[in-house]
């Protein structure tokens, strides 16, 4: 949730079957969420009734009879991001079934599969961290690197950090220095785009890590819908500054509940053709296949 003041969020209720989401419902949230604040989130299962609360305030109650048992875990997709700590699972009688304060390793958890699809490049652990989250993410990256799987965990940094990129890159320890800044404005081109790239390049060189970036591939509040020329311009500028990894913001159309006026992207959230922008889809696929390798 962006911004310094408390904001109304919109948690999502997702149902997965065999690892695939079959239902995702946006739930109104009446509790104000302040960025950088810790909250106690609890989920209670009683028969087929699932109740979720934040700091003791119930925010959602639903029923689901599809599964009688299962495993616990965390899911983040798209632009969702959060940091979890002090996880406890108790029985109806109050006994502790599972507990982890993440003070050691992640041996108690089953990591997500890191192979099986040719497009897998890595796991984006967090998008645009600030403040205390930077040090926390350094711990998360270290723990995930200790797992016996090539997960390639990395963090995408905020734009406009200047000399701060070097400190964040060293603290977090991601294998790449990834950032975003979307320069195609409705009023022209963002004049700070080039300096931002120069700062990221300096941090990448100082830490001997590849620089990655996100290419603006959708229009939204104050930002223009990119043309093929606009996509290529961003990629060429990035390559000129030594970029080694191209990502897209955003490949799918974001949830309208975000309220930023996103235009239709090159694909829907389910990666199906209905609802996509044919021109953007053709442009990104052509760029990927002809000039940037497979996407």
Residue pairs with C-beta under 8 A, 6 or more apart in sequence:
1 7
1 9
1 33
1 35
2 35
3 35
4 35
5 34
6 32
6 33
6 34
7 32
7 33
7 34
7 35
8 28
8 29
8 30
8 32
8 33
9 29
9 31
9 33
10 26
10 27
10 28
10 29
10 255
10 257
11 26
11 27
11 29
11 52
11 59
11 60
12 24
12 25
12 26
12 27
12 80
13 23
13 24
13 25
13 26
13 27
13 60
13 62
14 21
14 23
14 24
14 25
14 75
15 21
15 22
15 23
15 24
15 64
15 66
16 22
16 75
17 66
26 255
26 257
27 59
27 60
29 59
30 59
31 54
31 55
31 57
31 59
33 39
35 130
36 130
36 131
36 132
36 133
38 85
39 54
39 55
40 54
40 55
40 56
41 52
41 53
41 54
42 52
42 53
42 54
42 56
43 50
43 51
43 52
43 53
44 50
44 51
44 52
44 53
46 92
48 63
48 64
48 65
49 61
49 62
49 63
50 61
50 62
50 63
50 64
51 58
51 60
51 61
52 58
52 59
52 60
52 61
53 59
71 110
72 87
72 89
72 98
73 109
73 110
74 82
74 84
76 82
78 250
78 252
78 254
78 269
79 127
79 250
79 254
79 258
81 125
81 126
81 127
83 126
83 133
83 136
83 137
83 140
84 102
85 101
85 102
86 100
86 101
86 102
87 98
87 99
87 100
87 101
87 102
88 96
88 98
88 99
89 96
89 97
89 98
89 99
90 96
90 97
91 97
98 108
100 108
100 109
102 139
102 143
105 143
105 146
106 143
106 144
106 146
106 147
111 144
111 147
111 149
111 151
112 123
112 151
113 149
114 120
114 123
114 149
114 150
114 151
114 152
115 150
118 294
119 294
119 295
121 152
121 245
122 151
122 152
122 153
122 154
122 175
123 144
123 151
123 152
123 153
123 154
124 154
124 155
124 156
124 178
125 137
125 140
125 141
125 144
125 153
125 154
125 155
126 133
126 137
126 140
126 155
126 156
127 155
127 156
128 156
128 157
128 158
128 180
129 137
129 155
129 157
129 158
129 168
129 172
130 158
134 168
134 171
134 172
135 171
137 155
137 172
138 171
138 172
138 173
140 153
141 153
141 154
141 155
141 172
141 173
141 174
142 173
144 151
144 153
145 151
145 153
145 173
152 175
153 174
153 175
154 174
154 175
154 176
154 178
154 212
155 172
155 174
155 178
156 178
156 179
156 180
156 214
157 165
157 168
157 169
157 177
157 178
157 179
157 180
157 200
158 179
159 179
159 180
159 181
159 196
160 181
160 192
160 196
161 168
161 179
161 199
162 199
163 199
165 177
165 179
165 199
165 200
165 202
165 203
166 202
166 203
166 206
166 207
168 203
169 177
169 203
169 204
169 206
169 207
169 209
170 207
174 209
175 209
175 210
176 204
176 209
176 210
176 211
176 212
176 244
176 245
177 200
177 203
177 204
177 207
177 209
177 210
177 211
177 212
178 211
178 212
178 213
178 214
178 245
178 247
179 196
179 200
179 211
179 212
179 213
179 214
180 213
180 214
180 249
181 190
181 192
181 193
181 196
181 197
181 213
182 190
182 214
182 216
182 223
182 249
183 189
183 190
183 193
183 216
183 234
184 190
184 216
184 223
184 224
184 226
184 230
184 234
185 222
185 223
185 224
186 222
186 223
186 224
187 222
193 237
194 237
197 213
197 237
197 238
197 241
198 241
200 211
200 213
200 241
201 211
201 241
201 242
203 211
204 210
204 211
204 242
205 242
210 244
210 245
211 241
211 242
211 243
211 244
211 245
212 243
212 244
212 245
212 246
212 247
213 238
213 243
213 245
213 246
213 247
214 247
214 248
214 249
215 231
215 234
215 235
215 238
215 246
215 247
215 248
215 249
216 223
216 226
216 230
216 234
216 249
217 226
217 231
217 248
217 249
217 250
217 251
217 265
217 266
217 280
217 284
218 225
218 226
218 249
218 250
218 253
218 254
218 262
218 263
218 264
218 265
218 266
218 280
219 225
219 226
219 262
219 263
220 254
220 260
220 261
220 262
220 263
221 260
221 261
224 230
225 263
225 280
226 234
226 280
227 283
228 279
228 283
228 286
228 287
231 283
231 284
231 287
232 287
232 291
235 246
235 287
235 291
235 292
238 246
246 292
248 266
248 284
248 295
250 262
250 265
251 265
251 266
251 267
251 284
252 265
252 266
252 267
252 268
252 269
252 271
253 262
253 263
253 264
253 265
253 267
253 268
253 269
253 275
253 276
254 260
254 262
254 265
255 269
256 262
263 277
264 275
264 276
264 277
264 280
265 276
265 277
265 280
266 276
266 277
266 280
266 281
266 283
266 284
267 273
267 276
267 281
268 274
268 275
268 276
273 281
284 295
285 295
288 294
288 295
289 295
